Amino acid sequence: MDSNYTVLARKYRSQDFQTLIGQDVLVKTLTTAINTGRIAHAYIFTGIRGTGKTSTARILAKALNCLSSDNATATPCGVCENCRSIAAGQHIDVMEIDAASHTGVDNMRDILDAAQYRPTNGRYKVYIIDEVHMLSTSAFNALLKTLEEPPAHVIFILATTEIRKVPVTILSRCQRFDLMRVPVDTLKKHFAWIAQQEHIELTDAANELLARAADGSVRDGLSLLDQAIAQTGGKVDEAAVLDMLKRADRGVVVDFMKTILSGNTAAALDKVDAIYNNGADLSMLLLDMMEWTHWATRMHPSLHAGDVINSPYTADQRAQIREINKTATLNTLSRIWQVMVAAVPEMQASGNQKQCFDMLVVRIMHVANMPTVEELIKQADTNRPNVGAVKDALNNRAASGEKSIPEKPATIQITTAVELATQLQESKEILLYSYYSSNIEVAEITVGKIKYFDRKGDADFAPRLASWLMDKTGMQWQLERMVESVHTHTITEQKQEELAADPMIASAMSLFENAEIVGVK
């Protein structure tokens, strides 16, 4: 047995900008900055796990200290002493610091004291601080001055998966780069190339499953590929990956959802038993059902969005979804989605997932068969024989000057994000207020229009808020959801900053080490 085996995620880690996949904008910006000599003194990389934050930091450190050029180069050689020692994490002038285990102000003070001395073997001293959001408030404060005006030979590179936890005072001193989730097609090409290098048989269907399960993370995908190779001995096919992920085949999921929407409860529960007995993870099956509902909604003919070719389904499966959509309404799909989203934490907390999933299926079928609001109104009108007489009586009262309908309350004016929060709270819209104040970054708000970024991406938020605004202001509002964060604070974060600025609160916070404000009520 080879005791020196290196996992794929480490063996195929990007060593230069050319091999850094899925981050074209980042690569172009950094290489241009290096070639033109516009090297900043501090960078911060943020993104989900496995997208290349630490790898980019090491590549940048190589570019700054490579011996193949008299100056910093965007194409480090990778073979000189500096490049090899940086890649191995052993260079004396490139310090990789884990902020999770060096959280205190004393740790930061030691680092800053050493930064005053010139580098030993390289052009620059490079400090790579990983998971920087784990630093304490005191450590952040100690870093501020040096981070703003460091010695000419010092470069700071910060990396974090939780950018919102990094103080604005730190962010304003750094050049920020957001590393994107790596697209599925890019991951598939990368995994196929690695399989070829490792002489592994990887089918296209298995590759597709691994790339989608990676959820935009190169490291996650390579860890799954490593596991699949170990499980199969080098012949990775769709069945093996499905078994490893404990997921049902998408064809099974399509057939299962067709049964659910048919209204046959007994058949649906029999299918759950069969899928469960075959070893599928019911939590993963729930996620697959949510994926199906999402794509079925996007493919619904009433949205005029077409077949959505980039969906994870085959042409035959898409044809089945189109057939199902002929009888399933958007209302039905939306209600099913809401029930499944609510069931995710239930499944995680349940002691018996099978029982929880059975009840979920019954609940889904119940809400799927519920009539729409329009149908209920029509049914109510049909069942009331005296509707015409009531309408005549109301018309007579109106003609005589009597007030048959109470006057509508005065409409309100909303021109700021804070006013909107206040009105939601006063109207007792607790759920809407809580979601708005905690997750919505308002970029612009004028009378009749709101531009915002939703950190959680709740599809129900916009229609609920639009309905409420219509009711309260008496006018139609245009809600424009932005695809990228506008880097503004939510209402809750604004309140926390106001509290933190209060001298009395600051005095109280200083009495307890690492204290933080966790809520505003």
SVG drawing of the C-alpha trace seen along z (x, -y; Angstrom):
<svg xmlns="http://www.w3.org/2000/svg" viewBox="-83 -60 100 63">
<polyline fill="none" stroke="black" stroke-width="0.4" points="0.0,0.0 1.4,-3.4 1.6,-5.5 2.5,-8.6 -0.8,-8.8 -1.9,-12.4 -5.6,-13.0 -6.8,-14.5 -7.8,-17.9 -4.1,-18.4 -2.4,-16.7 -4.2,-18.8 -4.3,-22.1 -3.8,-25.1 -0.2,-26.2 -0.4,-29.2 -3.0,-31.6 -3.3,-29.5 -4.6,-26.5 -6.9,-28.4 -10.3,-27.3 -13.6,-29.1 -12.2,-32.5 -11.5,-34.3 -12.2,-37.9 -10.0,-37.4 -7.2,-36.0 -7.4,-38.8 -7.4,-41.5 -4.5,-40.2 -2.3,-39.4 -2.9,-42.9 -2.1,-44.5 1.2,-42.5 2.3,-43.2 1.6,-46.9 3.2,-47.1 0.0,-48.2 0.3,-45.7 -1.9,-46.5 -0.7,-46.2 -3.8,-44.2 -6.2,-41.8 -9.3,-39.9 -10.7,-36.9 -14.2,-35.7 -16.4,-32.9 -17.7,-29.4 -15.4,-26.6 -13.3,-25.0 -13.3,-27.8 -9.6,-28.6 -9.1,-31.4 -6.0,-29.9 -4.7,-28.6 -5.0,-32.1 -3.2,-33.5 -0.3,-31.1 -0.1,-31.8 0.0,-35.5 2.8,-35.0 4.8,-33.0 4.2,-35.8 5.6,-38.4 8.7,-36.3 9.5,-34.2 13.3,-34.2 12.8,-33.7 12.3,-37.5 13.9,-40.6 10.4,-41.9 7.1,-40.4 5.7,-38.2 2.2,-37.0 3.8,-33.7 5.8,-32.3 8.1,-29.5 7.1,-27.0 10.6,-25.4 12.8,-28.0 13.5,-27.7 11.0,-30.3 8.2,-28.9 8.8,-25.3 9.0,-26.4 5.8,-28.5 3.9,-25.7 5.0,-23.4 4.1,-26.0 7.7,-26.3 8.9,-29.7 10.2,-31.8 8.8,-35.1 5.3,-33.7 3.4,-33.1 0.1,-31.2 -1.9,-32.0 -5.1,-30.2 -7.2,-32.9 -9.4,-30.3 -6.5,-29.3 -4.9,-32.7 -7.9,-34.8 -6.5,-37.0 -4.9,-40.4 -1.6,-39.0 -1.3,-36.7 -1.9,-39.7 0.6,-41.8 3.3,-39.2 2.6,-39.1 2.7,-42.8 5.9,-43.2 7.6,-40.7 6.2,-42.5 8.6,-45.4 11.6,-43.4 12.6,-43.0 12.1,-39.7 15.0,-37.2 14.8,-35.4 12.0,-37.1 11.0,-40.5 8.0,-40.7 6.8,-39.4 3.4,-37.9 0.9,-37.3 -1.9,-34.9 -4.6,-35.0 -7.2,-32.3 -10.7,-32.4 -10.0,-36.0 -13.6,-36.5 -12.6,-34.3 -10.4,-37.1 -11.6,-38.8 -12.7,-42.5 -9.5,-43.4 -7.4,-41.6 -9.1,-43.3 -8.6,-46.7 -4.9,-45.9 -4.6,-45.1 -6.2,-48.3 -3.2,-50.7 -0.7,-48.3 -3.2,-47.1 -3.8,-50.7 -0.1,-51.7 2.1,-48.6 5.9,-48.6 6.6,-48.6 7.8,-45.0 4.7,-43.6 1.6,-42.3 -1.5,-41.1 -3.8,-38.5 -7.0,-37.7 -9.4,-34.9 -12.9,-34.2 -16.1,-32.3 -18.1,-34.8 -17.4,-38.2 -20.3,-39.8 -18.5,-39.1 -15.5,-41.1 -15.6,-44.7 -16.2,-47.4 -13.0,-49.1 -11.0,-46.1 -12.8,-45.8 -12.2,-49.4 -8.4,-48.9 -8.3,-45.9 -9.0,-45.1 -11.9,-42.7 -12.3,-39.8 -15.4,-37.5 -14.6,-34.0 -17.6,-32.6 -19.0,-29.1 -17.4,-27.1 -20.0,-26.2 -21.0,-22.6 -19.6,-22.4 -16.2,-23.7 -16.1,-21.2 -17.0,-18.4 -14.1,-19.2 -11.8,-19.4 -12.9,-16.1 -12.7,-14.4 -9.1,-15.7 -8.1,-14.4 -9.7,-11.0 -7.6,-10.9 -4.4,-11.7 -5.2,-9.1 -6.2,-6.5 -9.7,-6.2 -12.9,-5.3 -15.4,-8.1 -18.7,-8.0 -20.3,-11.2 -23.4,-10.5 -21.3,-9.9 -19.3,-13.0 -22.5,-15.1 -23.7,-13.8 -20.3,-14.6 -20.2,-18.1 -23.7,-18.9 -23.1,-17.4 -20.0,-19.6 -22.3,-22.7 -19.6,-24.9 -16.8,-23.7 -13.7,-22.2 -12.5,-20.7 -15.8,-19.1 -16.1,-17.6 -12.6,-16.2 -13.2,-14.7 -16.3,-13.0 -14.4,-11.8 -11.6,-10.4 -14.3,-8.5 -15.9,-7.2 -12.6,-5.9 -11.9,-4.2 -15.3,-2.6 -15.3,-1.3 -11.6,-0.5 -11.3,-2.9 -14.5,-2.4 -16.8,-5.1 -20.3,-4.9 -23.7,-6.5 -25.0,-3.6 -21.9,-3.7 -22.1,-7.5 -25.9,-7.3 -25.2,-4.6 -22.4,-6.6 -24.5,-9.8 -27.5,-7.8 -29.6,-9.5 -32.3,-8.1 -32.0,-8.2 -33.5,-11.3 -35.8,-9.1 -37.1,-7.6 -37.7,-11.1 -39.6,-12.2 -41.8,-9.1 -42.3,-9.7 -43.4,-13.3 -45.8,-12.2 -47.4,-9.8 -47.7,-12.5 -49.4,-14.9 -51.8,-12.1 -53.4,-12.1 -52.9,-8.4 -51.7,-8.4 -51.4,-4.6 -49.2,-4.4 -47.1,-7.3 -46.4,-5.7 -45.6,-2.3 -43.0,-4.1 -41.5,-5.7 -41.2,-2.2 -39.5,-0.9 -37.1,-3.8 -36.3,-3.6 -35.7,0.2 -33.3,-0.3 -31.1,-2.3 -31.8,-5.9 -31.3,-8.7 -34.7,-10.3 -33.1,-13.7 -31.3,-13.6 -34.6,-12.4 -36.3,-15.5 -33.6,-17.7 -34.1,-15.9 -37.8,-16.6 -37.1,-20.2 -34.8,-20.3 -37.6,-18.7 -40.1,-21.3 -37.8,-24.1 -37.1,-23.0 -40.8,-22.0 -41.7,-25.6 -39.2,-27.1 -40.3,-24.9 -44.0,-25.6 -45.7,-26.9 -47.3,-29.8 -43.8,-31.3 -42.8,-31.0 -39.3,-30.1 -38.9,-27.1 -37.4,-23.7 -34.4,-25.1 -31.8,-22.9 -29.2,-23.4 -31.5,-21.5 -30.0,-18.2 -32.7,-16.1 -32.5,-14.1 -34.6,-15.0 -37.0,-12.1 -37.3,-13.3 -38.0,-16.9 -40.7,-15.6 -42.3,-13.8 -42.1,-17.1 -43.8,-19.0 -46.6,-16.4 -47.0,-16.7 -47.1,-20.5 -50.2,-20.3 -52.3,-19.5 -50.1,-21.0 -50.6,-24.7 -48.0,-27.2 -50.1,-27.5 -49.8,-23.8 -46.0,-23.8 -45.6,-26.8 -47.5,-25.2 -45.6,-22.0 -42.3,-24.0 -43.3,-25.8 -44.2,-22.5 -40.9,-20.9 -38.8,-23.9 -40.6,-23.8 -39.9,-20.1 -36.1,-20.3 -35.4,-21.3 -38.1,-18.7 -36.2,-16.0 -32.9,-17.0 -34.4,-17.1 -36.6,-14.0 -35.6,-10.8 -37.3,-8.7 -36.8,-10.0 -39.1,-7.4 -42.1,-8.4 -41.4,-12.1 -41.1,-11.6 -44.4,-9.5 -46.2,-12.4 -44.5,-14.9 -45.8,-13.0 -49.4,-13.0 -49.1,-16.7 -47.8,-17.5 -50.6,-15.5 -53.2,-17.3 -52.0,-20.8 -51.6,-19.9 -55.3,-19.0 -56.4,-22.1 -58.6,-24.4 -57.3,-27.8 -58.6,-31.1 -60.5,-31.8 -62.1,-28.4 -63.2,-28.9 -64.8,-32.2 -66.7,-30.8 -67.8,-27.9 -69.0,-30.3 -70.9,-32.4 -72.6,-29.3 -73.7,-28.1 -75.3,-31.5 -78.8,-31.8 -79.5,-35.3 -76.4,-36.9 -78.5,-38.9 -80.8,-40.1 -77.9,-41.2 -76.4,-43.1 -79.7,-44.9 -80.0,-45.8 -76.5,-47.2 -77.2,-49.2 -80.4,-50.7 -78.5,-51.7 -75.8,-53.3 -78.5,-55.2 -80.1,-56.5 -76.7,-57.9 -76.1,-55.2 -72.5,-54.0 -72.6,-50.3 -68.8,-49.9 -66.5,-51.4 -64.1,-54.0 -60.6,-52.7 -57.9,-53.8 -55.6,-56.6 -52.6,-55.3 -49.1,-55.6 -46.0,-57.1 -42.7,-55.1 -39.5,-56.7 -36.7,-55.0 -35.7,-51.5 -36.1,-52.4 -39.7,-53.7 -40.6,-50.5 -39.3,-48.5 -41.2,-50.7 -44.5,-50.3 -44.1,-46.5 -43.5,-46.4 -46.5,-48.6 -48.7,-46.6 -47.9,-43.4 -46.4,-41.8 -43.9,-40.0 -42.6,-37.3 -42.3,-39.8 -40.6,-42.3 -38.2,-39.7 -37.1,-38.5 -36.8,-42.0 -34.8,-43.4 -32.4,-40.4 -31.8,-39.5 -32.6,-42.4 -29.9,-44.9 -31.8,-47.9 -29.9,-49.6 -32.5,-52.2 -36.0,-53.1 -38.3,-55.7 -42.0,-56.0 -43.3,-53.0 -39.9,-51.3 -37.4,-49.3 -34.1,-47.8 -32.7,-45.2 -30.5,-42.2 -31.9,-39.2 -29.2,-37.3 -31.2,-34.1 -33.1,-34.4 -36.6,-33.6 -38.9,-33.6 -41.9,-34.4 -40.6,-37.6 -41.2,-39.9 -44.8,-39.0 -45.7,-39.1 -44.1,-42.6 -45.7,-43.8 -49.1,-42.7 -48.6,-44.4 -47.4,-47.7 -50.3,-47.7 -52.7,-47.3 -51.0,-50.0 -50.0,-52.6 -52.8,-52.1 -50.4,-51.8 -48.5,-49.2 -44.8,-48.9 -42.0,-47.7 -39.6,-45.4 -36.3,-44.8 -34.1,-42.0 -30.4,-42.4 -28.2,-39.4 -25.2,-40.6 -24.9,-42.1 -24.8,-45.9 -22.7,-45.6 -25.1,-47.6 -26.2,-46.8 -29.6,-45.3 -31.9,-47.1 -30.7,-44.7 -27.1,-45.4 -27.7,-49.1 -29.3,-48.9 -26.3,-46.8 -23.9,-49.4 -25.8,-52.2 -25.8,-50.2 -22.1,-49.5 -21.4,-53.2 -23.3,-54.0 -20.7,-54.8 -22.8,-53.0 -23.1,-49.8 -19.4,-50.0 -18.5,-50.2 -20.7,-47.2 -19.1,-45.2 -15.6,-45.9 -16.4,-44.1 -16.6,-40.8 -13.9,-39.3 -15.1,-38.5 -18.6,-39.8 -20.8,-40.5 -24.3,-41.8 -26.4,-38.9 -29.8,-40.5 -31.7,-43.7 -35.2,-43.8"/>
</svg>
